[in-house]
Amino acid sequence: MNTKHIKDIVIVGGGTSGWMTAAMLSRLFKSQINITLVESAEIGTIGVGEATIPPLQIFNDVLGINEADFIKHTQATYKLGIEFTHWGAQHESYMHAFGNMGKDIGFTQFHHYWMKSKPSSPSQLWDFSLNFQAAKNNKFCVMDNVIGSPLAGITHAYHFDAHLYAKMLRRYSETRGVRRIEGLITSSQLADDGGIESITLKNNLCINADFFIDCSGFSALLIDKQLKVGYENWQHWLPCDAAYAVPCEPVAPITPYTRSTAHDAGWQWRIPLQNRTGNGLVYCSKYMSDEDAKQLLLDNLDGSPLAEPKKISFKTGRRKKQWYKNCVAIGLSSGFLEPLESTSLHLVQSAIIRLSKLFPHRGIHQQSVDEFNRQSQLEFEQVRDFIILHYHLNQKNGQDDLWQQCRDMSIPDSLQHKIDLFKATGTVFRHQDELFTEAAWIQVMLGQGIYPGDHHPLANTISDTDLQQFLSNVSKIINRTVDKMPEHAQFIQGLHSRPKAEK
């Protein structure tokens, strides 16, 4: 145990992860700690984290950030799910829609009743998703519950400009006492116990602190360059190792969902903002050259490009220890999982909350360090498995390519168990605080061709006639609700006309 009182905190690196960290720590701990954030204008940010999943709402709520202000200041749009095109069979698509599917009855999940209705019913599971129906009709409104029914309302996330979000959080943090220092870090110094003692900037300024948070991105200046904690490489499961990113002009309508389109050696993302559309192509350099990848991306844009495509190289995996001594890695310095399910910023968010819950006060306890690392590893592995699922279940016809490799590869035992259980029984279990819901796993597995061999026997307690009436009622309620919702763009425009919310 390090018994030194933790008072002075240095965050190395700005961008979204650095300023999210500064904002939350300054909000929660207020005058208990002194926070300094060091960043350099000479170092650019990755800037592809423009799509999120629903928990970011909680993060903003804790900070006290009004949603309408967030939407206006970050050029944001709403996100109801992710559409996957060509991931199963070619020319087919499905959606991982957020929120519930239908309505569970007692202990039995809705999809078991839907499966029992097949083949007599021509319905698709997504007929019973309010999020899906709203997304495909370009509709949106904030809705906790469907009025006059037992159905849950809309579950939403956002598409937004990560650079503008970082600027917003910088203003937030600085008004709460966070000190920003502009400077390029040239070296770091170790203390006698092997932790970080100080960092030195290009102008020779030396900054000491009790605790350091490494938000320096892929550079991993402290956790890797200095502390050398090691890296667990997952490229044998996720072979893609590069991406090109480029914004283009927006096109109407502004769809309230992200689109992921599988290509020959990777996949393309499309993220619609108010003022532009974010695009990128993730690919495996073993099967596609940089020039071919760049051209493929440009050939598949909705509008004219607004910049030159920017290349990003990466190695999928995680740091073996994300907290070591007096240093915690948050963001890309802690590891990388491709943004197929928009988890990049969520991993930042969860690391910040985890650190806050285990924050060292009168010294660093090894028990806290070990628990932080245990939870971080489990979360990374669970997200990893969900991403591998998409690749492994592809039904493409190519031979000796990325998709063939991913179909044939051995997968983690934890993922194989989930697939086998669903194939046999139609059942998915969510483990403890696992990020992805049962509905998320079910949609991907059904969407990519796994149809269970059985349904839960409790679904047999309802007669076929009553079951068809139940399904029909759920579908009608959803369709009527979507019909009454405003257009997505119309709802956003309404936010701009509202007066600025009070702090």
MIRO-986350 format. One record per residue (C-alpha): chain; x, y, z. Coordinates in steps of 0.25 Angstrom, whole numbers, plus 5000, padded with zeros to 4 digits. Layout:
<vomis>
["A" [X Y Z]];
...
</vomis>
This chain:
<vomis>
["A" [5000 5000 5000]];
["A" [5005 5014 4997]];
["A" [5000 5023 5008]];
["A" [5003 5036 5002]];
["A" [4990 5045 5002]];
["A" [4985 5047 4988]];
["A" [4983 5062 4986]];
["A" [4989 5066 4973]];
["A" [4984 5059 4960]];
["A" [4990 5061 4946]];
["A" [4983 5056 4934]];
["A" [4992 5054 4922]];
["A" [4985 5057 4909]];
["A" [4972 5064 4906]];
["A" [4962 5060 4895]];
["A" [4949 5054 4898]];
["A" [4955 5044 4908]];
["A" [4963 5054 4916]];
["A" [4952 5065 4917]];
["A" [4942 5054 4921]];
["A" [4951 5050 4932]];
["A" [4954 5064 4936]];
["A" [4939 5068 4936]];
["A" [4934 5056 4944]];
["A" [4946 5057 4955]];
["A" [4944 5072 4957]];
["A" [4929 5069 4958]];
["A" [4930 5058 4968]];
["A" [4942 5062 4977]];
["A" [4941 5077 4976]];
["A" [4951 5084 4985]];
["A" [4956 5070 4990]];
["A" [4967 5069 4979]];
["A" [4974 5078 4970]];
["A" [4973 5074 4955]];
["A" [4983 5078 4944]];
["A" [4981 5074 4930]];
["A" [4993 5075 4920]];
["A" [4991 5075 4905]];
["A" [4998 5079 4893]];
["A" [4992 5086 4881]];
["A" [5003 5079 4873]];
["A" [4996 5066 4875]];
["A" [4983 5063 4868]];
["A" [4972 5054 4873]];
["A" [4966 5042 4866]];
["A" [4953 5048 4866]];
["A" [4945 5036 4861]];
["A" [4937 5034 4874]];
["A" [4924 5041 4869]];
["A" [4914 5030 4872]];
["A" [4910 5025 4886]];
["A" [4901 5016 4893]];
["A" [4890 5020 4903]];
["A" [4898 5020 4916]];
["A" [4905 5034 4912]];
["A" [4891 5040 4916]];
["A" [4895 5036 4930]];
["A" [4909 5042 4929]];
["A" [4903 5055 4924]];
["A" [4892 5055 4935]];
["A" [4902 5053 4946]];
["A" [4910 5065 4941]];
["A" [4897 5073 4940]];
["A" [4898 5075 4925]];
["A" [4884 5078 4919]];
["A" [4881 5069 4907]];
["A" [4876 5080 4898]];
["A" [4889 5088 4901]];
["A" [4897 5076 4898]];
["A" [4890 5074 4885]];
["A" [4892 5088 4880]];
["A" [4906 5090 4884]];
["A" [4911 5077 4878]];
["A" [4903 5077 4865]];
["A" [4897 5064 4871]];
["A" [4886 5055 4865]];
["A" [4879 5044 4872]];
["A" [4882 5029 4871]];
["A" [4872 5018 4872]];
["A" [4881 5006 4868]];
["A" [4892 5001 4858]];
["A" [4888 4995 4844]];
["A" [4897 4984 4839]];
["A" [4897 4982 4824]];
["A" [4903 4970 4817]];
["A" [4908 4965 4830]];
["A" [4900 4952 4829]];
["A" [4896 4948 4815]];
["A" [4900 4958 4804]];
["A" [4889 4969 4801]];
["A" [4882 4966 4815]];
["A" [4882 4975 4827]];
["A" [4877 4975 4841]];
["A" [4878 4985 4853]];
["A" [4883 4984 4867]];
["A" [4872 4994 4872]];
["A" [4873 4999 4886]];
["A" [4862 4996 4896]];
["A" [4853 4985 4898]];
["A" [4846 4976 4888]];
["A" [4831 4974 4890]];
["A" [4827 4971 4905]];
["A" [4832 4960 4914]];
["A" [4821 4952 4921]];
["A" [4825 4948 4935]];
["A" [4839 4941 4935]];
["A" [4838 4938 4920]];
["A" [4845 4948 4910]];
["A" [4837 4952 4898]];
["A" [4845 4946 4887]];
["A" [4841 4932 4892]];
["A" [4826 4935 4890]];
["A" [4830 4941 4876]];
["A" [4838 4928 4873]];
["A" [4826 4919 4877]];
["A" [4817 4927 4867]];
["A" [4826 4923 4855]];
["A" [4824 4918 4845]];
["A" [4809 4922 4845]];
["A" [4813 4937 4847]];
["A" [4820 4944 4836]];
["A" [4825 4955 4846]];
["A" [4839 4958 4848]];
["A" [4844 4961 4862]];
["A" [4847 4975 4859]];
["A" [4832 4977 4856]];
["A" [4832 4978 4871]];
["A" [4843 4988 4874]];
["A" [4838 5002 4876]];
["A" [4853 5007 4874]];
["A" [4854 5000 4860]];
["A" [4841 5004 4855]];
["A" [4844 5019 4859]];
["A" [4858 5018 4853]];
["A" [4853 5012 4839]];
["A" [4842 5023 4838]];
["A" [4852 5034 4842]];
["A" [4844 5038 4854]];
["A" [4848 5042 4868]];
["A" [4843 5048 4881]];
["A" [4847 5046 4896]];
["A" [4838 5036 4902]];
["A" [4840 5028 4915]];
["A" [4827 5019 4913]];
["A" [4816 5017 4902]];
["A" [4805 5025 4908]];
["A" [4793 5016 4911]];
["A" [4800 5003 4910]];
["A" [4810 4994 4917]];
["A" [4821 4996 4907]];
["A" [4834 5003 4909]];
["A" [4837 5016 4902]];
["A" [4849 5020 4893]];
["A" [4863 5017 4897]];
["A" [4873 5026 4891]];
["A" [4888 5030 4889]];
["A" [4894 5040 4881]];
["A" [4903 5043 4869]];
["A" [4911 5056 4871]];
["A" [4924 5063 4868]];
["A" [4934 5058 4878]];
["A" [4943 5070 4877]];
["A" [4932 5080 4880]];
["A" [4928 5071 4892]];
["A" [4942 5072 4897]];
["A" [4942 5087 4896]];
["A" [4929 5087 4904]];
["A" [4935 5079 4915]];
["A" [4947 5087 4915]];
["A" [4939 5099 4918]];
["A" [4931 5091 4928]];
["A" [4944 5086 4935]];
["A" [4951 5100 4935]];
["A" [4939 5107 4942]];
["A" [4941 5096 4953]];
["A" [4955 5098 4956]];
["A" [4963 5089 4946]];
["A" [4976 5095 4941]];
["A" [4980 5093 4927]];
["A" [4994 5094 4923]];
["A" [4998 5095 4908]];
["A" [5011 5087 4905]];
["A" [5017 5075 4899]];
["A" [5022 5064 4909]];
["A" [5036 5060 4906]];
["A" [5039 5050 4918]];
["A" [5034 5045 4931]];
["A" [5041 5041 4943]];
["A" [5039 5029 4953]];
["A" [5038 5030 4968]];
["A" [5046 5021 4977]];
["A" [5034 5011 4978]];
["A" [5033 5010 4963]];
["A" [5021 5019 4961]];
["A" [5021 5032 4953]];
["A" [5027 5044 4960]];
["A" [5026 5055 4950]];
["A" [5025 5059 4935]];
["A" [5034 5068 4928]];
["A" [5029 5077 4916]];
["A" [5036 5082 4904]];
["A" [5038 5096 4911]];
["A" [5046 5089 4922]];
["A" [5034 5091 4932]];
["A" [5034 5079 4942]];
["A" [5020 5075 4948]];
["A" [5019 5066 4960]];
["A" [5007 5060 4965]];
["A" [5002 5049 4974]];
["A" [4993 5042 4963]];
["A" [4994 5041 4948]];
["A" [4983 5038 4938]];
["A" [4988 5034 4924]];
["A" [4979 5039 4913]];
["A" [4990 5041 4903]];
["A" [4983 5031 4893]];
["A" [4991 5021 4885]];
["A" [5004 5027 4890]];
["A" [5001 5022 4904]];
["A" [5012 5031 4909]];
["A" [5011 5027 4923]];
["A" [5005 5013 4924]];
["A" [5013 5007 4913]];
["A" [5025 5016 4909]];
["A" [5029 5018 4924]];
["A" [5022 5007 4932]];
["A" [5022 4996 4921]];
["A" [5011 4988 4927]];
["A" [5009 4980 4914]];
["A" [4998 4978 4904]];
["A" [4989 4966 4901]];
["A" [4988 4965 4886]];
["A" [4974 4961 4881]];
["A" [4977 4962 4866]];
["A" [4976 4947 4864]];
["A" [4961 4949 4867]];
["A" [4959 4963 4861]];
["A" [4969 4964 4849]];
["A" [4965 4978 4844]];
["A" [4977 4987 4847]];
["A" [4974 5000 4840]];
["A" [4964 5010 4837]];
["A" [4961 5023 4828]];
["A" [4952 5033 4833]];
["A" [4946 5045 4826]];
["A" [4934 5055 4828]];
["A" [4925 5058 4816]];
["A" [4913 5067 4813]];
["A" [4900 5063 4820]];
["A" [4888 5058 4812]];
["A" [4874 5057 4816]];
["A" [4867 5051 4823]];
["A" [4876 5051 4835]];
["A" [4874 5036 4840]];
["A" [4873 5033 4855]];
["A" [4883 5021 4854]];
["A" [4897 5018 4851]];
["A" [4900 5009 4838]];
["A" [4910 4998 4837]];
["A" [4913 4992 4824]];
["A" [4922 4980 4822]];
["A" [4931 4981 4810]];
["A" [4941 4971 4804]];
["A" [4952 4973 4815]];
["A" [4945 4981 4826]];
["A" [4933 4990 4828]];
["A" [4929 5004 4827]];
["A" [4922 5013 4837]];
["A" [4912 5024 4834]];
["A" [4909 5034 4845]];
["A" [4899 5045 4842]];
["A" [4901 5059 4850]];
["A" [4893 5071 4848]];
["A" [4904 5078 4840]];
["A" [4912 5067 4833]];
["A" [4912 5051 4832]];
["A" [4924 5044 4839]];
["A" [4929 5032 4830]];
["A" [4940 5022 4832]];
["A" [4945 5009 4826]];
["A" [4951 4999 4836]];
["A" [4959 4988 4828]];
["A" [4970 4978 4829]];
["A" [4983 4981 4822]];
["A" [4986 4967 4820]];
["A" [4974 4966 4810]];
["A" [4973 4981 4805]];
["A" [4983 4991 4802]];
["A" [4983 5005 4807]];
["A" [4980 5012 4794]];
["A" [4969 5002 4791]];
["A" [4963 5004 4805]];
["A" [4963 5019 4803]];
["A" [4957 5019 4789]];
["A" [4946 5009 4794]];
["A" [4942 5019 4805]];
["A" [4942 5031 4796]];
["A" [4933 5023 4785]];
["A" [4923 5020 4796]];
["A" [4920 5033 4802]];
["A" [4906 5039 4802]];
["A" [4911 5054 4799]];
["A" [4924 5061 4795]];
["A" [4936 5059 4804]];
["A" [4939 5071 4813]];
["A" [4954 5067 4816]];
["A" [4965 5057 4812]];
["A" [4963 5043 4818]];
["A" [4971 5041 4830]];
["A" [4978 5028 4833]];
["A" [4978 5021 4846]];
["A" [4986 5009 4850]];
["A" [4983 5001 4862]];
["A" [4985 4988 4869]];
["A" [4973 4982 4875]];
["A" [4974 4978 4890]];
["A" [4976 4983 4904]];
["A" [4987 4987 4914]];
["A" [4990 4975 4923]];
["A" [4988 4985 4935]];
["A" [4980 4998 4933]];
["A" [4983 5003 4947]];
["A" [4998 5001 4951]];
["A" [5004 5008 4963]];
["A" [4999 5022 4963]];
["A" [4995 5022 4948]];
["A" [4982 5019 4942]];
["A" [4980 5018 4927]];
["A" [4967 5023 4921]];
["A" [4963 5023 4906]];
["A" [4972 5018 4895]];
["A" [4984 5017 4904]];
["A" [4976 5006 4912]];
["A" [4973 4997 4899]];
["A" [4966 4998 4886]];
["A" [4953 4991 4881]];
["A" [4948 4995 4867]];
["A" [4936 5004 4868]];
["A" [4926 4994 4862]];
["A" [4917 4995 4873]];
["A" [4920 5009 4877]];
["A" [4927 5005 4890]];
["A" [4939 5014 4890]];
["A" [4934 5026 4898]];
["A" [4926 5016 4907]];
["A" [4939 5009 4911]];
["A" [4944 5023 4915]];
["A" [4932 5026 4923]];
["A" [4932 5013 4930]];
["A" [4947 5014 4934]];
["A" [4944 5028 4939]];
["A" [4932 5023 4948]];
["A" [4940 5011 4952]];
["A" [4952 5020 4956]];
["A" [4942 5029 4964]];
["A" [4937 5018 4972]];
["A" [4951 5012 4975]];
["A" [4957 5026 4976]];
["A" [4970 5026 4985]];
["A" [4968 5036 4997]];
["A" [4978 5033 5008]];
["A" [4987 5025 4999]];
["A" [4986 5014 4988]];
["A" [4981 5001 4993]];
["A" [4986 4989 4985]];
["A" [4972 4983 4987]];
["A" [4966 4995 4979]];
["A" [4976 4994 4968]];
["A" [4973 4979 4966]];
["A" [4958 4981 4966]];
["A" [4959 4992 4956]];
["A" [4967 4983 4947]];
["A" [4958 4971 4949]];
["A" [4946 4979 4945]];
["A" [4953 4986 4933]];
["A" [4958 4972 4928]];
["A" [4944 4966 4929]];
["A" [4937 4978 4922]];
["A" [4948 4978 4911]];
["A" [4946 4963 4909]];
["A" [4931 4964 4908]];
["A" [4931 4975 4898]];
["A" [4941 4967 4890]];
["A" [4932 4955 4890]];
["A" [4921 4963 4885]];
["A" [4929 4969 4873]];
["A" [4935 4956 4870]];
["A" [4921 4950 4869]];
["A" [4918 4959 4857]];
["A" [4930 4955 4849]];
["A" [4929 4940 4853]];
["A" [4914 4939 4848]];
["A" [4916 4945 4834]];
["A" [4911 4937 4823]];
["A" [4919 4943 4811]];
["A" [4923 4934 4800]];
["A" [4938 4938 4798]];
["A" [4949 4928 4800]];
["A" [4963 4931 4806]];
["A" [4959 4945 4811]];
["A" [4956 4952 4824]];
["A" [4942 4947 4825]];
["A" [4946 4932 4822]];
["A" [4957 4934 4833]];
["A" [4947 4939 4843]];
["A" [4936 4928 4840]];
["A" [4947 4917 4842]];
["A" [4954 4923 4854]];
["A" [4953 4917 4868]];
["A" [4946 4927 4877]];
["A" [4947 4930 4892]];
["A" [4940 4919 4900]];
["A" [4931 4930 4907]];
["A" [4926 4934 4893]];
["A" [4924 4919 4888]];
["A" [4916 4916 4900]];
["A" [4906 4928 4898]];
["A" [4905 4923 4883]];
["A" [4902 4909 4886]];
["A" [4892 4912 4897]];
["A" [4884 4921 4888]];
["A" [4885 4911 4877]];
["A" [4879 4900 4885]];
["A" [4869 4907 4894]];
["A" [4867 4921 4889]];
["A" [4872 4926 4903]];
["A" [4882 4937 4906]];
["A" [4887 4941 4920]];
["A" [4893 4954 4924]];
["A" [4904 4953 4933]];
["A" [4904 4963 4945]];
["A" [4908 4977 4939]];
["A" [4910 4972 4925]];
["A" [4908 4984 4916]];
["A" [4900 4977 4905]];
["A" [4886 4973 4908]];
["A" [4879 4960 4904]];
["A" [4872 4967 4893]];
["A" [4885 4972 4887]];
["A" [4891 4958 4886]];
["A" [4877 4952 4881]];
["A" [4877 4962 4870]];
["A" [4891 4960 4865]];
["A" [4889 4945 4865]];
["A" [4876 4945 4858]];
["A" [4880 4955 4849]];
["A" [4892 4947 4844]];
["A" [4885 4934 4842]];
["A" [4884 4927 4856]];
["A" [4870 4922 4858]];
["A" [4869 4914 4871]];
["A" [4864 4900 4871]];
["A" [4854 4902 4883]];
["A" [4847 4912 4891]];
["A" [4844 4913 4906]];
["A" [4833 4903 4910]];
["A" [4826 4914 4918]];
["A" [4823 4920 4904]];
["A" [4813 4908 4902]];
["A" [4804 4913 4914]];
["A" [4797 4923 4904]];
["A" [4788 4917 4893]];
["A" [4791 4920 4879]];
["A" [4779 4929 4878]];
["A" [4783 4937 4890]];
["A" [4797 4938 4885]];
["A" [4794 4943 4871]];
["A" [4785 4954 4878]];
["A" [4796 4958 4887]];
["A" [4806 4959 4876]];
["A" [4796 4967 4868]];
["A" [4793 4977 4879]];
["A" [4807 4979 4882]];
["A" [4810 4982 4867]];
["A" [4798 4991 4866]];
["A" [4802 4999 4878]];
["A" [4816 5001 4873]];
["A" [4811 5005 4859]];
["A" [4801 5015 4865]];
["A" [4812 5021 4874]];
["A" [4822 5023 4862]];
["A" [4811 5029 4854]];
["A" [4809 5040 4864]];
["A" [4824 5043 4866]];
["A" [4830 5055 4859]];
["A" [4841 5054 4849]];
["A" [4855 5053 4854]];
["A" [4860 5066 4848]];
["A" [4847 5073 4852]];
["A" [4849 5069 4867]];
["A" [4864 5074 4866]];
["A" [4859 5087 4860]];
["A" [4850 5089 4872]];
["A" [4861 5088 4881]];
["A" [4868 5099 4875]];
["A" [4856 5108 4877]];
["A" [4856 5106 4891]];
["A" [4862 5116 4901]];
["A" [4875 5112 4907]];
["A" [4874 5104 4919]];
["A" [4878 5109 4933]];
["A" [4891 5103 4939]];
</vomis>
